[in-house]
Amino acid sequence: MEEPDSQDATQEDVPTENIFIAPSIHEADILAGVSYTHHSPIPQLINDDLASIECVLGVDEAGRGPVLGEKKKKKLYHPNPSNLFSQKPSIEPCTHAADIVRYFLLGPMVYGLLYLPLTQHTTLLAQTHRFDDSKVLKPQVRSNLMQAICTPGTDLFRTCGWATRVMSARDIAAGMLKPAGVYNLNAQAMDATVQLIKDVFAQGVNVKEIYIDTIGKADVYQKKLERIFPTTMITVAEKADSLYPCVSAASVCAKVTRDAALEVSHQAYSSSDTPADEAKASGAEAWGTGYPSSAKTVNWLKEHMDPLFGWGNECRMSWGTAKDMLEAKGNGIKVEWPDVNDDEQARRMTDFYITTSAMEVDDEPDDELATWYGKPVPASTF
């Protein structure tokens, strides 16, 4: 998959050193490149009266990339940090999220979900704790909010339930590199969103309203979800993570989980014998933001590329930058696989058997039962 040439790698910060390791971090799965889902227990406030308490639910992602610019030009403009859709007058602004997107090259894509009682949606999340789009919040603020959600005794722990779907770089690339029936990123993202919501309904939570940050055109995506969840009010919108507090909180769950997953991934490139300074350099600071436009990211890929296998489970090898390093730039070892459609290459197992006509047999017709399980093969064959 090709990514835009011009991207702002400084827009996405590198994970903080003191990031909170949430329960959604399954270290063994991350290191193995396995996608997985984590659900928190239903909060006590909701569980005490599961059927009666009406809830609002939000979903957002981390590790895919925000819309930054327009479709026709390669140079992107975003002079106003508070409005990523700000453009110069001569540039036509992009109309939906599929136009041009910054794609991460390293690490998983994480979908986050958070739900809580409708009556506390604005007061608890927006007014008390000031949740906002995770990209606006500083890394340490995000980490502290996530820690409060996961810490028994806090108002967020008593009130909010949450979940994450960690989609590994390996599985994302495998879906996109399928020889037939490509499983593209939009389809993978929607399936993750739908399954997370279904899981919450299956637990018996009375969800009345759902808010989601869009994938592609908001109206098309909303209609798809309304067909799946017909009894729930659904709103899909661009920049929903800055408009609806539950989506803001879901984006924090996703972003903190992704940051921690990146830290875990770094363990594969350091050992107990590695000096402290060297170990630090092999972490998030060494591979930068994870965007293809980041010089640190590209340098890290060059330094850690195996000429035959490429990289580990942390790299999305379907992305253009990785494919170019392995193929176009001649750094990788070329492997020629046999063509299964080539008649000269494709041999059936029965081609190695001697047919009845080639054997010394009588001219009498074959006994139907004698050949029921196949033709006899002479001893000389073995």
N, C-alpha and C positions, 0 to 999 in steps of 0.2 A: 504494500500500500504506500502511495506517495503522500508526503506531507508538504504543507506550504513551505516555500523557500524562505520567506521572510517572517520571522517570529521573534517575539520579545522574550528572551529567556530570563530576564530579570524580573518579569512580572510574577513568576511563581517562586516563592522563597524556598531555600533548602531547609529541611527539617531541623528543628531546634535540638540541641544536644541533650536537654533534660526532658525529652518527650515522655508522656505518660504511656505506659504499656498496658493497654486495655485488655479485658478478657477476650476480646475479638481477635487477639493475636494468637494463632495456633502455629507455633514455631516449626514443628515438624512438617506440617502441610506447606508452609511458605517455602521452606528450604527444598522440599520435594517438587515444588511447582504445581501443587494440587489446589484447585479452586474449592472453596468451602463456604458454608453459611454459619453465622453465629447469631443466636437469639438470646436476649436477656430474659430473665424470669419476668412474668407479668407483675407490674408494680402492685404493692399491697393495696393501695387506694382503689385501684381498678378491680383487682381480684376479689375484693370483699363484696362487690356488687356488680359482677361481670356483665350481666344481661342488661342492667338498667343504666349504667354510666355510658353516656354517649361520648365517643372519642374522635379526635381529629388526628390525621396521619400525614406525615410528609416524607418525601423521598428525594434524595439528591446523590450525586456521584463525586468521586475524586479520582483523578488519574486519566481523564479523557481529554479535557481542555476546553476553555471557554471560547466563545466566538469573539474574534478580535477585529475583524475588518470586513472588507467587501469582496465581491466575487470576481470582478473583472481585472482589477489592478493587483500587482504583486506587493506594492508598498502599502503598509498598513498605518493608519493614523489613529491614535487614541490619546489626545492631549489632555483630556479631563479624566483623572484617575477614578472619579466617582461614577463615570458613565462610559463603559467600554464600547458603547455604540457611537460615541462622538466621532464625527468624520469631518474632513475638510469639505467645503461646499462643492468642490469639483468632483468629489468621490461619491459614487452611489453606495449608500449603506447596505449592508447585507440584510436580507429579509428573513432568513431562518438559520437555525444552527447547523444545517448541513452544508451551507455555502462554503465556509472555510474555517477549519478548526485546527487548533494547536494540539497535536497528538504527542502523548508521552511515548518515549522509546524504551524506557526502563521501568520496571516495577509493575505491580498489579493495577487494575482498575477496580475501585471499591465502590459499591453502592451502599448507601446508608439509609436507614429508615428510623423514624421516631414517632411515637404516638403518645397522647396524653388526653385527659378529659377536656372536652370542648370549653368548659367554663374557665379553664386556666390557661388556655392557649396564649393569649396576648399578655395577661398579667404576669404569669410566671416566666415565660421565655423572653419576651421583648422588654417588659418593664423592670422586672426584678433582676434578671441575669443578662439582659442586653445581647442576646444572640443575634448574629448577623451572618452574612455570607462568609464562609470560612476563609476565602481569599482576602477578605478585608481585615479580618482579625489577625493579630500577631500570633506567631506560633505558640508562644507560652500561654497566651490567653485561651487559645483553642484547647491546649493541653489541660489547662486548669478546669475548663468547662466540662471536658470529657471526664476528668477525674471526679468531678462533683456528680455527674450522672451515674458513675459506677460505685460511688462510696455510700455504704449504708448509713442512714441517719440524716442525709441531706434531703432537702425538699425535692430536688430533681430525681433522686433515687426513688423516693416514695411515690412520685407522680408519673414518671416517664418510663415507658418501655422502648426498647430500641433493638435494632438488628443490623447486621452488615453481610454483604455478599462479596467475598474477595475473589476476583476473577484473575487468575494468574496470567502472567505474560505468556507462558508456554501455551496455555489453553486458548488464549485470544489468538495467538499466531497460528495455532493448529486449525482453528476454525476458519481463519482467513486464507490459509494456504491449501485448503482442500482442493483436490483436482477437479471435483464436480460438486455443484451445489454449495458455493461459498457461503459460509456463515459469517456475515459481515458484522461490523462493530455495532451498528444500530440494532440489528436483530438480537445480538448477544445482550446488549444493554436492556432492551425491552423485556426479554425473557427473564433477566435477573430481577427487574422491577416487579413484574407480575408475580413471580414466585415468592418474593419477599412479602408482598401484600397478601397473597393467598395463605401463607404460613400464619400471618397474624389473625386472619379470619378463622382459620382452622383451630386456633387456640381459644376461640369463643369471644374475642374482643369485639365490642359493639362499635365498629367504625362507621361514622356517619359522613365524614368529609375527608377527602384525599386531595393533597396538593403536591404537584410534581414539577420539577424543572424539566423543560422540554427536551426531547430528542427529535431533531428535524422540525417539521412544521407542527406547531402546537395543536392546531385544530384537528389534524389528521390523527395525531397521537392520542388526543383526548377521546375521539370517537372510538378508537380501538379499545381503550380502557373502559369506556362506558358500556361497550358490548360485553366485556368480561365481568364487570362489576356493576350491573344495571340498577341496583338498589342504593347505590352510594353516590353522593354528589362529588364530582371529580372536576378539578381545575388544573389544567396544564398550561404553563406560561413560561415565557423567556424570563430569565433572571428571577425565577420564583424563590431562589435562596436569599434574595434581598427584599422580597415582598411579603413572604409568609413565614412567621417565626418557626413553625414546625419543620419547614424545609431548611431554614437556617440551621436549626439544631441537628437535622439529619446530615447536613453537609459537614458539620463539625465531627460527627461520628465517623463519617467516611474519610475525611481528611486526616484525622488523628490516627485512624487505623492504617491508612496507607503510609503515612510517615513512619509509623512504628514498623510496618512490614518492610519498608526499605532498610531500616536499621538492622532488622533481623537478616535480611538478604546479604548485608555486608559481611556477616560472620563467615560466609563461605570463602571470603578473600583475605581473612586474617586468622592467625592462630595464637595460641598462648605464648609462643616464642617470639611473636612480632613485637618490636619495641613500641612503646605507647604512642610516640609521635607518628610512627609509620602506620600504626593501626588506625589512628585518627584520619590520616591522609587517605586511607583506603576506604573510608566511609562516604557519607553524603557529600562532604566537601570535595572529595576527589571526583565523583561522577556528576557533580553539579546538579542542575535542575531535573535532568532526565529528558529534556527536550532535545530534538535533533539539532537545533540552532545553538545549543550551548557548547562552547569550545571545550569545557571540562568534560562534558558527556562524550563528545566525539573522541577526545584524547583517551579517555578511560576505555572506550570500546576498542580503540586501536591497540592499546597496551595489553588488553585482556582477551583478545580474540584468538581462539584456537583455529588454525587454518582448515581443519576438517569439520569440526563440530560447531564452530562459531562461538557462542557464549552459553552461559548457564540458563537457569529457569527465570532469571530476572530480566531477560531481554526479549522484546517483541520482534522476532526475526522476520515477520511479515512486513515490517516498515521499510520504506525505501532506503533509508540511511544504512541499515544493517545489511540489506540485500546488496547494495552497491559495494560495501566493503568486502563482502564475501565473493561476489561475482564480477561486477563490472570493473573493479579496480585491480583485479588479479591477485588479491592477497590470499584468497582461499584455494584449497585443493579441489580441482574439478573432478566430480564423480559422474561417470556415465552409467546410467541404469538401463538394463535391458528393456526394450519396448515390448510390452505384453501384447500389443496389437500387430507385431511383426510376425508374419507367418513362418519365417525361418527361425525365429527365436522361440515362438510359442509351440511347445511340444506337449501333446497329451500323454498321460501315463500309458494309455492303450497303444500308442505308437511304438512302444518298446516290446510289445507282445507279438508273437507269431500267430497269424490268423490260421483258421482251420484249413483254408485253401492251400496254404503253404506247407502243410503237414502231409505225411503219407497216410491218407485215410481212404476208406472205400468210397466208391461213387454213390453209395446209398444215401438217401436223404438223412439229414441230421435228426437224431432223436430229440424231440422238443424238451423232454424232461432232462435229458443229459446235458443240454446247454442252457438250462434254466439260470444257472448262476455264472454263465460265461463260457467261453471256449477253453478247452484244455491247452496247456502250454507244455512243450516237450522238456524233458529233463536237461537237455543241453543248454537251455536258456539260462539255467542257474549255474 
